């Protein structure tokens, strides 16, 4: 059969000539290119000499241990998908192989249909990875380049810890307010890992209902629920060999949390409506703007999941706490959007610079970026004036409330906390002024419905 335009190159490593030959014929019949190798040495030599997309590997390769061969292949050729053959139909051997990086497994004897299904899954995975790469390139073209240098000690320490942990498989938890750049940092960690060429897949935990979120994460089989008209692989499968980024994990429904814990601890999961155990080697990075310890305390987040995520935990400081970086970041945004919109002579007015440095930026980097982009678009001349930069709102005051006035202690406390929060540079700074710990202030703020 003539090879398809999007054909794959497959290598079959098996010491049984009949299996090797029949598999080559079956793969070629599906429009792909296939060759055989009867030993580890021949297989590795062929992989070095030519580019293959897929390897079928026998777990009992004569006197050689197929699992060791699998490790050698994944270590030297990490982008090659490996499907293992096993005549010993046990979940344990398949799980072990997949923990070591195998894409899937085939039990001997297998049918042409079994092989066809495996090839279809690999093709879908390749197409998804290609689409993700193309989308990321498009996103990169629309966004300013990121400079991770910092003059702020807390930010500098956070970057150093994250980039030191990047080459490992350790779970990472990014903490910080909305807009501080947690998703950008997650991508930077992925780019500095050994899986940099593999997919980076994002799941927004608050974006869907519990049922749909579970399906999006783990996938489902046809008929698993109303509307499940076809098999879906899910984001965990899409992130195979790469990074799964769970954004706003503090909003993850309690019902799904045990399944995520299993994924982190055992690397195992099941698609919705399916009982076959699947294994992933995707690395997990999570982010949240919630106080997870407080969520654990009130029972909305599992303690065991929190500690499993908290292997490497880093707080990203808000922009108002890293004012030494503000000038550099602001200039980089202005240069990017001015160049993108063909306005290279655009500069900030003195009033705009003053307001930029005095504003507290509650929306952090996201708000700063949007503010400058809007100013570049709307400025009528070559100076971006202060009218495009927001001002801090005045702290709300109640003239009826003062020391000695006829009000309750609760009303007096609320007015005082509100005033301190309006002036403080951060929640920690406000807590220090009030003489209480940040967790206590967080609870008081939530109870009083203060921002």
C-alpha positions in Angstrom: 0.0 0.0 0.0 1.2 3.5 -0.8 2.2 5.5 2.3 -0.2 8.2 3.4 0.8 11.8 3.3 0.9 11.9 7.1 2.5 8.5 7.5 4.4 7.4 10.5 7.7 5.5 10.6 7.5 2.4 12.9 10.2 0.1 14.1 9.3 -3.4 15.5 11.8 -4.8 17.9 11.0 -8.5 18.5 13.1 -11.6 18.5 10.2 -13.7 17.0 10.5 -13.4 13.2 6.8 -14.3 12.7 5.6 -11.6 15.0 8.0 -9.1 13.5 7.1 -9.8 9.9 3.3 -9.9 10.4 3.4 -6.6 12.4 5.4 -4.9 9.6 2.9 -6.1 7.0 -0.1 -5.0 9.1 1.4 -1.5 9.7 2.3 -1.1 6.0 -1.3 -2.1 5.1 -2.4 1.0 7.1 -0.3 3.3 5.0 2.7 3.7 7.3 6.3 2.7 6.9 7.6 -0.1 9.0 10.9 -2.0 9.6 12.0 -4.8 12.0 14.9 -5.4 14.4 15.5 -8.7 16.1 17.5 -7.4 19.1 18.2 -4.4 21.3 21.5 -3.7 19.6 20.0 -3.7 16.1 17.0 -1.7 17.3 19.1 1.1 18.9 21.3 1.2 15.9 18.3 1.7 13.5 17.0 4.5 15.8 20.3 6.3 15.7 20.5 6.0 11.9 16.9 7.0 11.0 14.0 9.0 12.5 11.1 6.9 13.8 7.8 8.0 15.2 6.8 4.8 16.9 8.5 1.6 18.3 6.8 -1.7 19.0 8.9 -3.4 21.7 8.7 -7.0 23.0 9.0 -7.1 26.8 10.7 -10.5 26.6 13.4 -9.9 24.0 15.3 -13.1 24.2 17.6 -12.9 27.1 17.3 -9.1 27.3 14.9 -7.3 29.6 12.5 -5.3 27.5 11.9 -2.8 30.3 15.6 -1.9 30.3 15.4 -1.5 26.5 12.4 0.7 27.0 14.3 2.9 29.4 17.2 3.2 27.0 14.9 4.2 24.1 13.1 6.8 26.2 16.3 8.2 27.6 18.0 8.6 24.2 14.9 9.2 22.0 12.3 10.8 24.3 10.0 11.9 21.4 9.6 8.3 20.1 6.3 6.7 21.2 6.8 3.1 22.5 4.1 0.4 22.5 5.1 -2.8 24.3 4.2 -6.3 23.3 3.6 -8.7 26.2 2.6 -12.4 26.1 2.1 -12.2 29.9 -1.3 -10.5 30.1 -0.9 -8.8 33.5 -1.8 -5.3 34.4 1.3 -5.1 36.6 3.7 -5.5 33.7 1.8 -3.1 31.5 1.6 -0.5 34.3 5.4 -0.9 35.0 6.1 -0.3 31.3 3.9 2.7 31.1 5.4 4.2 34.3 8.7 3.9 32.5 7.4 5.9 29.5 5.5 3.4 27.2 2.6 4.9 25.3 0.4 1.8 25.5 0.7 -2.0 25.3 -0.6 -4.9 23.1 -1.2 -8.4 24.5 0.0 -11.2 22.4 -1.7 -12.6 20.4 -3.2 -9.4 19.0 -5.5 -8.9 16.0 -5.1 -6.4 13.1 -7.9 -4.4 14.7 -6.0 -4.2 18.0 -3.0 -2.8 16.1 -5.2 -0.5 14.1 -6.6 1.0 17.3 -3.1 1.6 18.7 -2.0 3.3 15.5 -5.1 5.5 15.5 -4.4 6.6 19.1 -0.8 7.5 18.2 -1.9 9.5 15.2 -4.4 11.4 17.3 -1.7 12.2 19.9 0.7 13.4 17.2 -1.9 15.7 15.6 -2.8 17.1 19.0 0.8 17.8 19.8 1.3 19.5 16.5 -1.8 21.6 17.1 -0.6 22.6 20.5 2.8 23.7 19.2 1.1 25.8 16.4 -1.2 27.4 18.9 1.7 28.2 21.3 3.6 29.8 18.4 0.6 32.0 17.6 0.3 32.9 21.3 4.0 33.8 21.5 3.6 36.1 18.5 0.8 38.0 20.3 2.7 38.4 23.6 5.7 40.3 24.8 8.8 38.3 25.5 9.3 37.6 29.2 12.3 38.7 31.2 12.6 36.7 34.4 15.3 38.9 35.9 14.2 40.8 39.0 15.5 43.3 41.5 13.0 42.2 44.1 14.6 39.7 46.6 11.3 37.7 47.0 10.7 37.4 43.2 14.4 36.6 42.6 14.3 33.8 45.2 11.0 32.4 43.7 12.5 32.3 40.2 15.7 30.6 41.4 13.7 27.9 43.2 11.4 27.2 40.3 14.2 27.0 37.7 16.2 24.8 39.9 13.2 22.4 40.2 12.4 22.7 36.5 14.5 19.7 35.3 12.9 17.3 37.9 9.6 15.6 37.9 8.5 17.1 41.2 5.0 18.6 41.4 5.1 22.4 41.7 2.5 24.7 43.3 2.5 28.3 42.3 0.7 30.6 44.8 -0.2 34.3 44.2 -2.8 36.8 43.2 -4.6 36.7 39.9 -2.5 38.3 37.2 0.9 37.8 38.7 2.2 35.6 35.8 1.7 32.1 37.3 0.8 30.6 33.9 3.8 32.3 32.2 6.0 30.9 34.9 4.5 27.4 34.5 5.3 27.5 30.8 8.9 28.7 31.6 9.4 25.8 34.0 8.2 23.4 31.2 10.6 25.0 28.7 13.5 24.4 31.1 12.6 20.8 31.8 13.6 17.6 30.0 10.1 17.5 28.5 10.5 20.9 26.8 9.7 19.4 23.4 6.6 17.5 24.6 3.2 19.1 25.1 2.3 21.7 27.6 -1.4 21.4 28.4 -3.5 23.7 30.5 -6.7 22.9 32.3 -8.7 25.7 33.9 -10.3 24.1 36.9 -13.1 26.7 37.5 -14.2 26.8 33.8 -16.5 23.7 33.7 -19.0 21.8 35.7 -17.7 18.8 37.8 -18.8 16.3 35.2 -17.4 18.1 32.2 -14.1 18.9 34.1 -13.6 15.2 35.0 -14.1 14.3 31.3 -11.8 17.1 30.1 -9.1 15.9 32.5 -9.3 12.1 32.2 -11.3 11.6 29.0 -14.3 9.4 28.5 -15.6 6.5 26.5 -18.6 6.7 24.2 -21.9 6.4 26.1 -20.3 7.2 29.5 -22.9 10.0 30.0 -25.5 11.9 28.0 -23.8 13.6 25.1 -20.7 11.3 25.1 -21.1 10.4 21.4 -17.5 9.4 20.9 -14.4 8.4 22.8 -12.3 11.3 24.2 -8.8 11.0 25.5 -8.7 14.1 27.8 -6.0 16.5 28.8 -3.9 14.0 30.9 -3.4 11.9 27.7 -2.7 15.0 25.7 0.0 16.0 28.1 1.7 12.6 27.9 5.5 13.0 28.3 5.1 16.7 29.0 3.5 19.0 31.5 -0.1 19.2 32.8 -0.8 22.7 34.1 -3.8 22.9 36.5 -4.8 26.6 36.7 -6.8 27.7 39.8 -6.6 24.3 41.4 -8.2 25.7 44.5 -11.5 25.6 42.6 -11.2 21.9 41.8 -14.4 20.1 42.9 -14.0 17.8 46.0 -15.3 14.8 44.0 -12.4 15.0 41.5 -9.7 15.6 44.1 -9.2 11.9 45.0 -8.7 11.1 41.3 -6.1 13.8 41.0 -4.4 12.5 44.2 -4.2 9.1 42.6 -2.7 10.6 39.4 0.0 12.3 41.4 0.8 9.4 43.7 0.5 6.4 41.5 0.5 8.0 38.0 -2.7 6.1 37.3 -6.1 7.2 36.1 -9.2 5.9 34.3 -11.3 7.5 31.6 -14.9 8.2 32.6 -17.0 5.1 31.9 -14.0 2.8 31.5 -12.3 0.4 33.9 -9.0 0.1 32.2 -6.1 1.5 34.3 -4.0 3.9 32.3 -0.7 5.4 33.3 0.8 8.8 32.6 4.3 10.3 33.0 3.0 13.9 32.6 4.5 16.3 35.1 1.9 18.3 37.1 2.2 22.1 37.8 -0.6 23.7 39.7 -1.5 27.3 40.4 -4.0 29.1 42.6 -4.8 32.5 44.0 -6.7 30.9 46.9 -5.3 30.3 50.4 -5.2 26.4 50.2 -4.4 26.0 53.9 -7.6 27.9 54.7 -9.5 25.7 52.2 -8.1 22.6 53.9 -9.2 24.0 57.2 -12.8 24.6 56.1 -13.0 21.2 54.3 -13.2 22.3 50.7 -9.7 21.0 49.7 -8.2 17.6 50.7 -5.3 17.8 53.1 -3.5 14.8 51.5 -3.8 16.4 48.0 -2.5 19.7 49.4 0.6 18.1 50.8 1.1 16.0 47.6 1.0 19.2 45.5 3.2 21.1 48.0 6.5 19.4 47.0 7.8 22.7 45.6 5.6 25.6 46.7 6.4 29.2 45.7 4.5 32.4 46.3 4.7 34.9 43.4 4.7 38.4 44.9 2.1 40.9 43.5 3.3 43.8 41.4 2.9 46.3 44.2 5.5 44.4 46.3 8.1 44.4 43.5 8.1 48.1 42.5 11.8 47.9 41.6 10.8 45.8 38.6 7.9 48.1 37.6 9.9 50.5 35.4 11.6 47.7 33.4 8.4 45.8 32.9 6.5 48.9 31.9 9.1 49.9 29.3 9.2 46.4 27.8 5.4 46.4 27.4 5.5 49.9 25.8 8.2 48.8 23.4 6.4 45.7 22.4 3.0 47.3 21.7 4.5 50.3 20.1 6.4 48.1 17.7 3.4 45.8 17.1 1.2 48.8 16.3 3.7 50.8 14.3 4.2 53.6 16.8 8.0 53.5 17.6 8.2 57.1 18.9 5.5 56.7 21.6 6.7 57.6 25.1 5.2 58.1 28.6 4.4 61.6 29.7 5.8 62.7 33.1 2.3 62.6 34.6 1.8 59.1 33.3 5.1 57.9 34.8 4.2 59.4 38.2 0.8 57.7 38.1 2.2 54.4 37.0 4.5 54.3 40.0 1.9 55.4 42.5 -0.9 53.1 41.4 -1.2 49.8 43.5 -2.0 47.6 40.5 -4.6 45.2 42.0 -4.8 43.3 38.7 -1.0 43.0 38.7 0.9 42.3 35.5 -2.3 41.5 33.5 -3.7 44.9 34.4 -0.5 46.7 33.6 -0.2 45.0 30.2 -3.8 45.8 29.3 -3.4 49.4 30.5 -0.4 50.0 28.3 -1.9 48.2 25.3 -5.0 50.3 25.5 -2.9 53.5 25.9 -0.8 52.7 22.9 -3.9 52.1 20.8 -5.8 55.2 21.9 -3.1 57.9 22.4 -3.7 60.7 19.9 0.0 61.8 19.8 3.4 60.5 20.7 2.9 60.9 24.4 1.0 58.3 26.4 -0.6 60.6 29.0 -1.8 60.1 32.6 -5.4 59.9 31.5 -4.8 56.4 30.3 -3.3 55.3 33.7 -5.8 54.4 36.5 -5.7 56.1 39.9 -6.0 54.5 43.3 -9.5 54.9 44.6 -9.8 56.8 47.9 -10.2 54.6 51.0 -13.9 54.6 52.0 -14.5 56.4 55.3 -17.6 56.5 57.5 -17.7 59.8 59.3 -20.0 58.3 61.9 -17.4 55.9 63.1 -14.6 57.1 65.3 -13.1 56.3 68.7 -15.7 57.1 71.3 -18.6 57.2 68.9 -21.8 55.3 69.6 -21.0 52.2 67.5 -20.3 48.6 68.2 -16.8 47.2 68.5 -17.5 45.1 65.4 -18.2 48.3 63.3 -15.2 50.0 64.7 -13.0 47.0 63.8 -14.4 46.8 60.3 -13.7 50.5 59.7 -10.2 50.2 61.0 -9.4 47.1 59.0 -10.9 48.7 55.9 -8.7 51.8 56.3 -5.5 49.8 56.9 -6.2 47.6 53.8 -6.8 50.7 51.7 -3.3 52.0 52.6 -1.2 48.9 52.9 1.0 47.6 50.1 0.0 44.0 50.7 -2.1 41.7 52.9 1.0 40.8 54.9 1.9 44.5 55.4 -1.7 45.1 56.6 -1.6 42.2 59.0 1.7 43.5 60.4 0.2 46.9 61.1 -2.8 45.4 62.7 -0.7 43.1 64.9 -2.3 39.8 63.6 -1.2 37.0 61.4 -2.1 37.1 57.7 -4.4 34.0 58.0 -6.4 35.8 60.7 -6.7 38.9 58.6 -7.7 36.7 55.6 -10.6 35.2 57.6 -11.7 38.6 58.9 -11.6 40.1 55.5 -13.8 37.2 54.1 -16.2 37.5 57.0 -16.6 41.2 56.6 -16.7 40.9 52.8 -13.8 43.3 52.3 -11.4 43.3 49.3 
